[in-house]
Amino acid sequence: MVKIESITKIFDPGTTTEKLAIDNISLSLDAGEFVTIIGGNGAGKSTLLNCIAGVYELDAGRIEIGGADMTFWPEYKRSRYIGRVFQDPLQGTAFDMTIEENLAIAYAKGKPQGLRRGITKTDMQLFRERLTLLDLGLEDRMKQKVGTLSGGQRQALTLLMATMVEPQLLLLDEHTASLDPGMARQVLFLTRELVEKQHLCTLMVTHNMKDALEYGSRTIMMHEGRIIMDIKGQDRQNMTVELLVKQFGSRSGMELDNDRLLLI
């Protein structure tokens, strides 16, 4: 479903600030596979997602999604096949447009452009049904502008929009990190529900090791632009946060430098 072959990304090559951000990473994901990604600051987690999404041009390697070689595709073209939710709730929605208008934009994703009718009654019914999944009462506020919503409400809406038209790949970049604990938990529950219901191939970056092991079916750990651990199956079921921290130290030769990773 997703094939990432020997990709490399170097920032400021040939300068004193040269940084090898992604170091020859290869990764394959099956259809419906939900992979969580953890690692310390500067490990390359968000850079990896940006390379997949087309934000950064690769220095080497190849990316294939759903059988299509997207290595040289621009970001806007990849976005038709990739759904994405960022850490900042202000990204992903148009604050000065209504909830229904934002959903209409997401619903039109990947469809032929041209003359067409506005939001139909059938569209409205679909939007209402999807909003009901959030359990936030937004289905009764569809005429309200998104800019009036709380951060958690906007993030839940963004997640819904990212999966409105089933993507080939869903990228979640610490999408609960800026939410309060209660709302973060609610968005994570919704994430799991949508991913499982739609059988979505998903990569989720998280700062929380407990969440990394609780959600999804596979966990990878990054360090200095490389994947140093890839845990799945029985090994993952038997894994604990404490054991994960210990193995990270053993494989990386250093201690985690981000206290948030130790949250349990």
C-alpha positions in Angstrom: 0.0 0.0 0.0 2.8 2.5 1.0 6.4 1.9 0.1 9.1 4.2 1.2 12.5 3.2 -0.2 15.8 4.5 1.0 14.7 8.1 1.3 17.2 10.8 2.4 16.6 14.5 3.2 19.5 16.9 3.9 18.9 20.5 4.9 21.4 23.2 3.9 23.7 20.8 2.1 27.3 22.0 1.7 27.0 24.7 4.4 28.1 24.9 8.0 24.5 24.2 9.1 24.1 21.1 7.0 21.7 18.7 8.7 21.0 15.1 7.7 17.3 15.0 8.8 16.3 11.7 7.2 19.0 9.1 6.8 18.2 6.4 4.2 14.8 5.3 5.6 12.8 2.4 4.2 9.3 1.6 5.4 6.4 -0.4 4.0 2.8 -0.3 5.2 0.0 -2.6 4.4 -3.6 -1.5 3.7 -5.3 -0.5 7.0 -2.0 -0.6 9.0 -2.0 1.9 11.8 1.6 2.8 12.7 2.6 5.1 15.6 5.9 7.0 15.5 7.9 8.2 18.5 11.3 9.7 19.1 13.1 12.6 20.8 13.3 16.2 19.6 15.0 16.4 16.2 14.6 12.6 15.5 13.0 13.4 12.1 9.4 12.4 12.8 7.7 15.5 11.4 10.3 15.7 8.6 9.4 12.2 7.6 5.8 13.1 7.3 6.7 16.3 5.4 8.7 14.3 2.9 5.8 11.8 2.4 3.4 14.7 1.9 5.6 16.5 -0.6 6.4 19.5 1.6 10.1 18.7 1.2 11.8 17.4 -2.0 13.8 14.3 -1.4 17.6 14.1 -1.9 17.4 10.4 -2.6 14.9 7.6 -2.5 11.4 6.8 -3.7 7.8 7.0 -2.4 4.9 5.0 -3.7 1.4 5.2 -2.4 -1.5 3.0 -3.6 0.6 1.8 -6.5 1.5 5.3 -7.7 5.1 6.6 -7.7 4.7 10.0 -6.0 8.4 10.7 -5.6 8.4 13.8 -7.8 4.7 14.8 -7.3 4.1 18.3 -5.9 2.4 18.6 -2.5 -1.0 19.7 -4.0 -1.2 16.7 -6.2 -0.3 14.3 -3.4 -3.0 15.9 -1.2 -5.7 14.3 -3.3 -4.5 10.9 -1.9 -3.2 11.9 1.5 -5.2 13.2 4.5 -3.3 15.1 7.1 -3.9 16.6 10.6 -1.3 18.9 12.1 -0.4 19.7 15.7 -1.8 23.2 15.5 -5.6 23.2 15.5 -5.6 26.5 13.5 -4.3 24.5 10.5 -6.5 22.4 8.3 -9.6 24.5 8.5 -10.7 27.9 7.1 -11.5 30.0 10.2 -13.7 32.5 8.3 -15.9 29.8 6.7 -18.7 27.9 8.3 -18.5 24.3 9.4 -20.6 23.1 6.5 -18.5 25.1 4.0 -15.3 23.5 5.4 -16.8 20.1 5.1 -17.9 20.8 1.5 -14.4 21.7 0.6 -13.1 18.4 2.1 -15.9 16.5 0.4 -15.0 17.9 -3.0 -11.4 16.7 -2.6 -10.2 14.6 -5.5 -13.4 15.2 -7.6 -13.3 16.8 -11.0 -13.3 20.5 -10.9 -15.7 22.6 -12.8 -19.3 24.0 -12.7 -21.4 22.2 -10.1 -24.2 22.9 -7.7 -23.5 24.2 -4.2 -24.1 22.3 -1.0 -27.1 20.0 -1.6 -29.6 18.6 0.9 -27.9 15.2 0.4 -24.6 16.8 1.2 -26.0 18.4 4.3 -27.4 15.1 5.5 -24.1 13.4 5.1 -22.3 16.2 6.9 -24.8 16.0 9.8 -24.2 12.2 10.0 -20.5 12.6 10.0 -20.5 15.4 12.6 -22.6 13.3 14.9 -19.7 10.9 15.2 -17.7 13.7 17.0 -20.3 13.8 19.8 -19.6 17.6 20.2 -23.0 18.9 19.1 -21.5 20.4 15.9 -24.2 18.8 13.7 -26.6 21.5 15.1 -24.1 24.3 14.5 -23.2 23.9 10.8 -23.9 27.5 9.9 -21.4 28.7 12.6 -17.9 29.9 11.5 -15.1 27.6 12.4 -13.1 30.5 14.0 -15.5 30.5 16.9 -14.8 26.8 17.8 -12.4 25.7 20.5 -9.0 24.2 19.6 -10.3 20.7 20.4 -13.5 21.2 18.3 -11.4 22.4 15.4 -9.0 19.5 15.6 -11.8 17.0 15.7 -13.4 18.7 12.7 -10.0 18.7 10.9 -9.7 14.9 11.5 -13.2 14.5 10.1 -12.3 16.5 7.0 -9.1 14.6 6.5 -11.1 11.4 6.2 -14.3 12.7 4.5 -13.0 11.3 1.2 -11.1 8.1 2.2 -7.4 8.9 1.7 -4.8 6.4 0.6 -2.8 7.5 3.6 -3.6 9.4 6.7 -0.8 11.4 8.4 -1.3 12.6 12.0 1.5 14.9 13.2 1.1 15.1 17.0 -2.5 16.1 16.4 -3.4 15.9 20.1 -0.3 17.6 21.6 -1.8 21.0 22.0 -5.1 19.9 23.4 -6.1 19.5 27.1 -5.9 15.9 28.3 -9.7 15.3 28.1 -10.0 16.6 24.6 -6.9 14.8 23.5 -8.3 11.5 24.7 -11.5 12.2 22.9 -9.7 13.0 19.6 -7.6 9.8 20.0 -10.7 7.7 20.5 -12.2 9.3 17.4 -9.0 8.7 15.5 -9.1 5.0 16.3 -12.8 4.7 15.4 -12.3 6.4 12.0 -9.2 4.5 11.1 -10.7 1.1 12.0 -14.1 1.9 10.4 -12.5 3.0 7.1 -9.6 0.7 7.3 -7.2 3.6 6.7 -3.4 3.2 6.3 -2.2 5.6 9.0 1.1 7.1 10.3 0.6 8.9 13.7 3.5 10.9 15.3 3.0 11.1 19.1 5.0 12.4 22.0 3.4 10.0 24.4 4.9 6.5 24.7 1.8 5.1 26.3 -0.4 6.3 23.5 2.1 5.0 21.0 1.7 1.5 22.4 -2.0 1.7 23.0 -3.1 2.9 19.6 -2.4 1.3 16.3 -0.9 -2.1 15.4 2.8 -1.2 15.0 5.2 1.3 16.6 8.5 2.7 15.2 11.0 4.7 17.0 13.2 7.3 15.3 16.6 8.7 16.3 18.8 11.0 14.3 16.8 10.5 11.1 16.8 6.7 11.3 14.3 4.1 12.4 16.0 2.3 15.3 13.1 0.2 16.4 10.1 -1.3 14.6 7.8 -3.2 17.0 4.7 -5.2 16.0 2.9 -8.4 16.8 3.6 -10.2 20.0 6.7 -8.1 20.8 4.5 -5.0 20.8 1.8 -6.6 22.9 4.4 -7.4 25.5 6.1 -4.0 25.4 5.8 -1.6 28.2 6.8 2.1 28.4 9.7 1.2 30.8 11.0 -1.5 28.5 10.7 0.8 25.5 12.8 3.5 27.2 15.4 0.9 28.2 15.6 -0.4 24.7 15.9 3.1 23.2 18.9 3.8 25.5 20.5 0.5 24.5 20.1 1.0 20.7 20.7 4.8 20.6 23.4 5.0 23.2 21.7 7.9 24.9 18.9 8.8 27.2 15.7 10.4 26.0 16.0 14.2 26.1 12.2 14.9 26.0 10.3 14.4 29.3 7.0 14.4 27.5 8.0 11.0 25.9 7.9 9.5 29.4 4.3 10.3 30.1 2.4 7.3 31.2 
